[in-house]
Amino acid sequence: MTHALHDDELPIDVPLVRALLDRALPETASLPLRPLPSTGSSNALFRLGDDLLARLPRQPGGSTTIDKEARWLPHVAPRLPVAVPDVVYVGEPDLGYPERWMVVRWLDGDVPSVADPGPDAGTARDELAVDLADAVNALRDIDVPEDASADPGLRGYRGEPLATQDERTRRDIEACRTIAGLGLDLDAVLRLWEDAMALPGVDEVARARWYHGDLLAENLLVRDGRLAAVLDFGGLAVGDPTIDLIAAWEVLDAGSREVFREAVTVDEASWLRGRAWALTVALMTFPYYWSTMPDRCSSRLAMARAVLADAAG
C-alpha cells in the first residue's frame, strides 16, 4: 500500500495495479511490476518492466489530470527541446479503483540535486541553466489553440496574477511559525512577500501562454549535467507562465541562475514575480507535507533560503 499523504487517499498497492494491468493490457502480464521508492504527491508510480511506468492518481478527481495529459501532451511534446512522458495507454476505472490511470514510457535520468544557495555553492550549472531556459521558452511560445483557451481544465491558479496568492501566502507564513525546527527566517519571508506585492504587474492578467506549473527538481531528469526530460504535466495549463521561473531557485546556484535569467528573456518585474512564486510554492509545502514528505520539504526549504539569499544579495 502506498504511504498516505492525503486525508482522502485512495488505496493503491501492487496487487491492484497488477490486476488493472492484467485486465487492460494482458500483454504486460509477464513484465515485473514494482513501486518506485520515491513517488509523487499526486500519483502513485509503479515501474512496469524496463520500459514502462504506471501512474495512478492518489485522490478522487485525479482523472482530470490524466485526461488533460492524454489530450494535450501530444500537442506540446513535439515542440519541446527535451523528452516528456509518452502516453502509451489510458485505463478506465475498474476493480473498485474509481479513477482513470495511465501508462507512459520510462524515461532514463537522475533527479537533479538541489543547489546550495550559499556563497560557496558547488560547480556552476550553466549548461543545465541554458537547457531549462530553452524548455521554458519553448513551452511559453507554443501556440494556444482556441479549444485550449476555452478549456476550463487548463486554467490553474498558478497561471493567475501573483496577487491572488497574497491571502494564502500570509496564512502559510503564520502556519509555518508553528513548525518546530523549520529553520527559516519567517520575518524576512514576510518582508520579502510584502515587497513582492508592490511589484509592477502583480495584479495584471497576462496573455495566456502554456506553462508547466510545477517545474521543480522532482519533475526534472538530467544526464551528464544536461536536462534530459521534464516529467508530470498534471499542472499543464494556459495563463501567465511566470510560475515556470521557480526552478531557478531550487536547482541552480547563484551563478547559473544569472545564466538562466539572461537566457529566459523576461523583464525585471517578471523575474522578481517568479522569485516570489518560488517563495510561496515553498511556503505552501511545509504545513501540508512536513511530516509525510521530508525530502520534498528539504528541497523547498533550500529553495526558500535561496530566494532570501538572492534578495539579500
N, C-alpha and C positions, 0 to 999 in steps of 0.2 A: 504494500500500500504506500502511495506517495505520502510524504510528510505534509500534514495540513498546514496551509499558510493563511487560509481564509475561513471565516465562520460558516460560509455556505459551500465549502469544499466538496466536490464530487468524489466519491470513492473510485479510485483508479489503481489497478495493480496489473502485474504481468498476466495472470490468468484471464482477466477481462480483455486486455489488449490482444492477447493471443487468440481468444475466441472471436473477437471482432474481425481480426485479420483472416482467420481461417474461413469465416463465412463470406467476407467481402473479396478477399484476394487469396483464394486457396493455393495459388501458385507460389505463395511465400511460406507455405506451411513448414517447409524444411529449413528455413532460414532461422538462425538463432535470434532470440529476442532478449534484450536486457535493458533495464532502465539506466539512463545516464546518471552518473553520480552527482552532476550539477544540473539541476533542472530549472525551468523558468517559473516565474510567479503566475503567468497566465496559462501556460500549457505544461502538462507532464510530457516528458520526452523519453522515447524508447528507441534505441538503435536496433534496426532490423537488418541482419546480415551485415555485409561490409558497405553496402551502397545506399541504404535507405534509412529514413528516420520517420517514426510515427509521432504525431503531435496531437494530444487530446486536451481540449480546454478543461481547466480545473474548476470552473464555476459555471452556474447556469447562465445562459445567454451567450456563451462563448462561440456558438455557431456563427455569430455575426462577423467576427474577425476571420474565421475560416472562410466564409463566403467571400469576404472582401478580398482576401489574399488570392483566392482562386480566380476571382474576376479580374483583378487589376494588376497582379504581378506580371502576367504576360504582356501587359501594356508598357510597364516601366522597365522590366528586366532587360530587353534588348537595347535600351538607351543608356544603360549604366555601364561604367568602366570596370566594374568588379562583378563577381558572381553573386547571385541571390538565390534563395530557395526555388527549386524547380518542382512544381506541384505534379506529383505522379497520380494521386488518387484522392478524392474526397469521399469519405464514408458517411453514411446516414446513421441516425440514432438507432440503436439496436441493443438487445440483451440487457435492457434496463438502463443503459447509458443514454442520457437524453439529448446529447449534442452531436453535431457533425464534427468530424475529425479529419485529419489529413495525413497523407504520406508524401514526403518530399525526398529528393535525392540528398544523400550525405555530402557535406562539403568539408574538405580537409583544411586544417589550420589550427592555430592556437589563439585563445583569447588574449589580447594584449594586456600586459601588466599595467597597473595604474601608475602614472608618472608621479615622481616625488616632487611636490611643489616647492621644496626648499631651495636655497641658493646653490647647493651643491648637487643638484639633480644629475642623474647619470647621463649616458650618451644621448646626445640630441637625436630627436626622432624626425628629422627633416623630411625624409622620404615618406614616412607614414603621414606626416602633416600634409604634404602635397597630394598624396593619394586620397586622404579624407576630403580635402578641398575639392578635388576633382569629382568625387562622388556626390558631395553636397551640391556643387554647381550643376552637375548633370541632372540630378533629380529635380532641382528647382527649375531647370529650363525645359523639362519635358512638357509637351502640350497637355492642356487640361481639356478633354472633350466635354461637350455640352452635358452628356449624361453623367459625367463625373461631377461637374459643377452643381448639377441638380440633385445629386445623391446625398440625402441627409446622413447616410452612414459614413460619408467621407468628410464630415465636419467634426473636428475634435477640439477640445478646449485648449490644447497646446498650439493650435493654429490661430487662436483668438488674440486680441491685444493683451499685452503684458499686464495692464491694469486690472484685467478681470481676475488676476490671481492675488490681488492685494489682500483681501479679507482672509482667504485661505492661508496665505503665507504667514500672516500675523498670528493666526491660530496655531499654525505649525511651530512657529518660533516659541510660543508660550508652552505648547505641549513638549517641546524639546527641553525646556527648563526642568521638567520632571524626570528626565532620563539620567540616572546616575552614571557617571563615567563617560559621558558623551565627549567631553574634551573639546568643545567648540565655543569660541567667544561669541555668545549669542547677542550680547550688546552691540558688538561690532557688526554682526549679521544684520541686526535691526537697522542700524545706521545706514549700512550699505543698501538695504532694501528701500529705505525711505528716500535715499538719493536716487535710486533707480526709478521710483515713482515720479520723479521730477524730470526724467529724460524726455527729449522730444519723441513723439510717436508712440508713447506707452498706451494711449487710448485710441489710436487710429487703426482702422480696418485696412489691412494691406491687400494688394491684388492677390487673388488666390493662386497659389502655386503648390505643387506637390511637396510634401515633406515626409520624412520617416517617422519622426516624433519620439524616438527612443534610441538615439544614436549614441549609445554608451558602450563601454568595453565589453559587457556581456553579450552584446549583439554584433560584435565585430570578430573577424578572424584574420590573423596575419600569418604570413610565411616569409621567412628570411627578412623580417623587418618591414615588409610591404603589405599593404592592405589587400587581402585575398577575397574577402566576402563580407557582405552585410546581411545579417540574419533578422528574423522575426519582424515582418512587416504588418503586424497586427495593429500598429498605430498609424499606418499609412493613411494620409488624409490630404486635403487641399485647404490651404489657408495661408497664414503668414509663416514662411519657412525659417524664421529666426531661431526657432527651437533647435534646429539641427546644428547650431553652432556649439552646443553644450559639450560635445566630445573634446573640444579644445582644452577644457579644464579638467578632464578626467584622464585622458590617455596621452596628452602632450606635456612636455616640460616647458619652461618659460621661453626658451629659445625657439623651439619648434612651434610653439603657439603663435609666435610672430610670423613664422613662415606660413602657417595656416591662414592667419589673418590677412596677409598680403594676397594669398592665392585665392581666397574665397570671395574677394571683391565685394565687401559690404562697407557702408559708411560707418562713421564713429558711433552714432547713436544706435544703429542696428547691432554693432559689436557689443556695446555695453548692455543692451537689452538681452542679447544672447548670454552674456555673463550673468545677468540677473535670473534668466531662465535656469541656468546651471545651478544657481543657489537655491531656487525654490524647488527644483526637482530633488535636490539633495535633502532639503528640509522635510519634504513630504514623506521621504523614505523612512526616516528614523522612528517616528511614533508607531508606524504600522508594522515594520519589519525588524525592529531592534532585537527581538528575542527569537525570531524564526529564520532570518536570512542574514547572519553576521557577516558573511563575505560581501554581500551587496552593501550593507551598511558601512563596512570598512572602505569600500570603493567610493561611496558617496561622501564619506567623511573626508577622504583625500580630495575629492572634487570641491567640497565646500571650503576647505582650507586653502586650496589653490586659488579659488575666487578671492578670498580675503587677502592672500599674499599678493595677488595681481593688483587688487585695488589699492593696497598699501604701497606698492612699488611705483 
